Amino acid sequence: MEDESCTFCDVISRRLPGMIRYEDDDLVVFDNHLDWVPVMLLLAPRRHMSQEELWRSGPLMSQISSLAVRMGREHSPDGFRVLSNFGDDALQTQTHGHLHVIGGTFLGLYLRPSG
């Protein structure tokens, strides 16, 4: 099921451009358009679901977390972070559940966008 107003659904279905790095029947990995660090990947289920639904999904959460580690090791072998934002205070901007894999540089104690 898709949400017609969801940017991630549009990227996953290729109605919007996106650099797809991995896909299978359940999950898609694509580049984040932000560029705070060299590696910024988004991992999302094909099916539209909220962040909480993703985290409570059992087998799908296990699948996406394993994929996050795999993508992190492939794209940032010297270290990476796996992040997930919930709500406005955490700056969640997409309703489609997803994980971030960031890395490619020394991340320090905290990550702050430049600018």
N, C-alpha and C positions, 0 to 999 in steps of 0.2 A: 504494500500500500504506500502511496506517495502523498506528500502534501504539496499541492500546487504552488504554494507560496514559499517553499523551502529551497534555498540556494543549494544545499548539499544534494537534495533530490535531483535538482537540475544538472549538477555536475555528474552525479552517478549515472543518470540516464543520458548524459551527453548533450543535453539541451543547452548547457553552458560549457565553455571550454575549461579544461583542467588537465593537469599533467598526472595521469593515472600511473601509479608505480606498481600496483598489485591489485588483482581482483579475483574473486572466486564466486561461488553461488551465494554466499552470505555477506561477504565483506569487500570493501573497496578502500584502497590507500591512495591518497592524492596529495600533491603539494599544497601547502597553505599559501595564500597570496601574500601573507605577511612575510617579512624578511629580517626579523630581528636577529636571527642567528642563521648560519649557513644551512642547517637542516631543520625544516619545519614541516612535518608530515601530519596529515589528518587521517585517522582510521575510523571508518564509519560502517555501520550495517547498511546493506542495500535497502532494507525495509525501514521506512520512517518510524522512529520511536523516540521518546524523550530520553534525556540523560539518565533519569532514574530508572526507566524501563530497561535501558541497556545494562546498567549496573546490577539490576535484579534479575537479569535474564538467564542466569545459570550457565548452561552450556555455551551460549553465544558470548557471554562475558569471558569465559575461559578461552574461547577461540580468539577473541580480539586481543586479549592480554598477551597470549602466546605470540600472536602476530606482531604486536607492538615490540616485544623483546627481539623478535627476529629482524624487524625493520630497523630497530635501533642499532643492533649489532652490525647489520649490513651497511647502514648509511653513516653511523657514528661509532666506529669500533673503539675509540678511546673514551667513550662515555656518552650518556644521553639521559634525558628525563622523559617520563611518561606522565602526562598531566590530564586532568579533566576538570572543567569548570561547571559549577552549579549555581545558577542564579545571577542576578544583577551585580551584587557585591563582588562576585568572582569574575565579572566581565564576560559571562556567557552571552554570546551574540547569536548563536545558532540554536534552534530548537531541536534539530536532528542530533540524537545522541552520538558522541564521538570521543576519541582520545587523541591527544597530541603526542607526538614524539619529536623532541627538540634536541639539538646537539650540533656537532661539527666544530665546536670551539669550547674553550674553558667557560663554563657557565657561572662559576662563582657561587656565593651563598644564595643570592637572589638574582632573578632576571628582571631587568628593567628595560623597557623599550627606549631606544634613543629618540631624541627629537623633541 
